[in-house]
């Protein structure tokens, strides 16, 4: 993580022949807007497009889905507000509670299989063992083990920070 050290703000000294308003304006700190040459403006200018993309791709569909769940819909046609009838049906009937229980069993079961498998493959990719290039060439192993392999890598993992360079390859 990089730490930026910014110089202290430069203040203009008021001259004796300036009026009271001019002296106060000159004494203000400079470089605080997006168009100025300040680090604050530059950082907001660089991060704002990412925030907008995340809002459009992630947040808007979630809000729209919640809105649809609170209305009676027919295909994608939004109808009247249904007073939480869908949620009451799920949480008060035996069938709805059974679906929730099956969802928890599915999530926990898949995590119990996927996490140890991906950790084992990540450790395999980080060791010099025979046949490890087989796993490197498979398309299914890279998305599964990529994050674990980079986190557990002795040269680039999160436990070996700071790293001279990030390098993970077979």
C-alpha positions in Angstrom: 0.0 0.0 0.0 1.5 3.3 -1.0 1.5 6.3 1.2 1.3 9.7 -0.5 2.9 12.7 1.2 1.5 15.9 -0.1 3.2 19.3 0.4 1.6 21.8 2.8 -0.8 24.2 1.1 0.7 27.4 -0.1 -0.9 30.6 1.1 -0.5 33.9 -0.5 0.5 36.7 1.8 -2.0 39.6 1.7 -0.5 42.9 0.7 -1.3 46.0 2.8 -3.0 47.8 -0.1 -5.6 45.0 -0.6 -9.0 45.4 0.8 -10.3 43.0 3.5 -12.2 40.7 1.1 -9.2 40.3 -1.3 -6.8 39.4 1.5 -9.2 36.7 2.8 -9.6 35.2 -0.7 -5.9 35.1 -1.3 -5.2 33.4 2.0 -7.5 30.5 1.1 -5.9 27.1 0.2 -5.4 26.5 -3.4 -5.9 23.3 -5.5 -9.0 21.7 -4.1 -11.2 21.1 -7.2 -11.3 18.4 -9.8 -10.0 20.8 -12.5 -7.1 22.0 -10.4 -3.7 20.3 -10.1 -4.4 18.9 -6.7 -4.0 15.2 -5.7 -7.5 15.2 -4.3 -9.1 16.3 -7.6 -7.0 13.8 -9.5 -7.9 10.9 -7.3 -11.6 11.6 -7.5 -11.2 12.1 -11.3 -9.6 8.6 -11.6 -11.9 6.8 -9.2 -15.3 8.3 -10.3 -15.6 6.3 -13.5 -15.1 3.1 -11.6 -17.7 4.0 -9.1 -20.2 4.9 -11.9 -19.5 1.5 -13.6 -20.0 -0.4 -10.3 -23.2 1.5 -9.7 -24.6 0.7 -13.1 -23.5 -2.9 -13.3 -24.0 -4.0 -9.6 -26.1 -1.6 -7.6 -28.8 -0.7 -10.1 -29.8 -4.3 -10.9 -30.1 -5.1 -7.1 -32.3 -2.1 -6.5 -34.4 -3.0 -9.6 -34.8 -6.6 -8.5 -36.0 -5.5 -5.0 -38.5 -3.1 -6.6 -39.8 -5.9 -8.8 -40.1 -8.2 -5.8 -42.4 -5.7 -4.1 -44.8 -5.5 -7.0 -47.0 -7.9 -8.9 -45.4 -8.6 -12.2 -46.3 -10.4 -15.3 -43.1 -11.1 -17.3 -41.3 -7.8 -17.0 -44.4 -5.7 -16.7 -44.6 -4.0 -13.3 -48.0 -4.1 -11.7 -49.4 -2.9 -8.4 -47.6 -2.8 -5.0 -48.3 -6.1 -3.2 -47.7 -5.2 0.4 -44.8 -7.7 0.9 -47.1 -10.6 -0.1 -44.3 -12.5 -1.8 -42.0 -12.3 1.2 -44.8 -13.2 3.6 -45.6 -16.3 1.4 -42.0 -17.4 1.5 -41.4 -16.9 5.3 -44.7 -18.2 6.6 -45.4 -21.3 4.5 -43.7 -24.7 4.9 -42.8 -24.8 1.2 -41.1 -21.4 1.5 -39.1 -22.4 4.6 -38.1 -25.7 2.9 -36.8 -23.7 -0.1 -34.7 -21.5 2.2 -33.3 -24.6 4.0 -32.4 -26.3 0.7 -30.6 -23.1 -0.4 -28.5 -23.1 2.8 -27.7 -26.8 2.3 -26.6 -26.1 -1.3 -24.4 -23.1 -0.4 -22.7 -24.8 2.6 -22.2 -28.1 0.7 -20.7 -26.4 -2.3 -18.4 -24.3 -0.1 -17.3 -27.5 1.7 -16.3 -29.0 -1.6 -14.9 -25.9 -3.5 -12.7 -24.3 -0.8 -10.6 -27.3 0.1 -10.3 -28.3 -3.6 -9.2 -24.9 -4.7 -6.8 -24.5 -1.8 -5.2 -27.9 -2.6 -4.9 -27.0 -6.3 -3.4 -23.6 -5.4 -0.8 -25.3 -3.2 -0.1 -27.7 -6.1 0.5 -24.8 -8.5 2.9 -23.1 -6.0 5.1 -26.2 -5.6 7.6 -27.7 -8.0 5.9 -31.1 -8.4 5.7 -33.3 -11.4 2.6 -32.8 -13.5 1.6 -29.4 -12.3 1.6 -28.0 -15.8 -1.5 -30.1 -16.5 -3.4 -28.0 -14.0 -2.0 -24.8 -15.4 -3.3 -25.5 -18.9 -6.8 -26.3 -17.8 -9.4 -23.5 -18.2 -11.4 -24.8 -15.2 -8.5 -24.6 -12.7 -7.4 -21.0 -13.3 -10.6 -19.3 -12.1 -10.9 -21.7 -9.2 -7.3 -21.7 -8.0 -6.1 -18.3 -9.3 -7.0 -16.2 -6.2 -5.9 -18.9 -3.8 -2.6 -19.5 -5.7 -1.8 -15.8 -5.7 -2.7 -15.4 -2.0 -0.6 -18.4 -0.9 2.4 -17.7 -3.2 5.6 -17.2 -1.3 6.7 -14.4 -3.6 3.4 -12.7 -4.3 1.1 -13.7 -1.6 -0.6 -11.5 0.9 1.7 -12.8 3.7 4.8 -11.8 1.8 4.1 -8.1 1.4 5.8 -5.9 0.2 6.7 -7.8 -2.9 9.4 -6.9 -5.4 7.2 -8.0 -8.3 4.0 -9.9 -8.8 4.7 -13.1 -10.7 2.6 -16.2 -10.8 3.2 -18.6 -13.6 3.6 -22.2 -14.3 
